[in-house]
Amino acid sequence: MHNIVVYIVQAKEIMITGTVGEYEGKSQIELSGAIIILDNNYVWNIPNLTIPDILNGLYDGQVITTRGKIVDYFDITIFNGPHAITIEDTNYNELELTIWPDYWDDTLTEYANCPYSRFEVEVTGIVNEY
């Protein structure tokens, strides 16, 4: 199953110097210098995809934007986890959104309350498979 981890970020173009390595199968950069901000107002071109585009698995680890109607919610924070919102397109394709408590707000609380299928949302985040 694919899900999107939702982060709220402002884009900045940066330059870093370091050594690229791997830790537990994931690439990482060990910094050997300062982080230099090249552009505080960087415009990030993020692809706008359908849920089926995401589910085909070609966008794992990438930042994307998609949309859908909220059809389910599960609060995993009681187990030290995230909030999980399921969205669905008009063809009933579903995608889970993972939102950690640091990014949760009153608007999302309203969206996540029953009855579902009242709100269509557009989200930007990183695609992961679990």
Residue pairs with C-beta under 8 A, 6 or more apart in sequence:
1 96
1 129
1 130
2 54
2 55
2 57
2 60
2 95
2 96
2 127
2 128
2 129
3 84
3 95
3 96
3 97
3 98
3 127
3 128
3 129
3 130
4 54
4 64
4 66
4 95
4 96
4 97
4 98
4 123
4 125
4 126
4 127
4 128
5 98
5 99
5 100
5 125
5 126
5 128
6 97
6 98
6 99
6 103
6 123
6 124
6 125
7 103
7 125
7 126
8 103
11 41
11 42
11 43
11 44
12 37
12 38
12 39
12 40
12 41
12 42
13 37
13 38
13 39
13 42
14 35
14 36
14 37
14 38
15 35
15 36
15 38
16 29
16 31
16 33
16 35
16 36
17 31
17 32
17 33
17 34
18 29
18 30
18 31
18 32
18 33
19 29
19 30
19 32
20 27
20 28
20 29
21 27
21 28
21 29
21 30
22 28
44 63
46 63
46 64
46 65
46 124
47 59
47 62
47 64
47 65
48 64
48 65
48 66
49 59
49 64
49 65
49 66
50 66
50 89
50 93
51 66
51 68
51 87
51 88
51 89
51 93
51 94
51 95
52 89
52 91
52 93
53 59
53 66
54 64
54 66
54 95
54 127
55 93
55 95
57 129
59 127
60 127
60 128
60 129
61 126
61 127
61 128
62 126
62 127
63 124
63 125
63 126
64 124
64 125
64 126
64 127
65 122
65 123
65 124
66 87
66 95
66 122
66 123
67 87
67 89
67 120
67 121
67 122
67 123
68 87
68 88
68 89
68 94
68 95
68 120
68 121
69 87
69 88
69 89
69 117
69 119
69 120
69 121
70 85
70 86
70 87
70 111
70 112
70 116
70 117
70 118
70 119
70 120
70 121
71 86
71 87
71 88
71 94
71 116
71 117
72 85
72 86
72 116
73 83
73 84
73 85
73 86
73 112
73 113
73 116
74 83
74 84
75 83
75 84
76 82
76 83
76 84
77 83
77 101
82 98
82 99
82 100
82 101
83 98
83 99
83 100
83 101
83 104
83 108
83 112
84 96
84 97
84 98
84 99
85 96
85 97
85 99
85 108
85 111
85 112
86 94
86 95
86 96
86 97
87 94
87 95
87 97
87 121
87 123
88 94
88 95
97 123
97 125
98 128
99 108
111 119
111 121
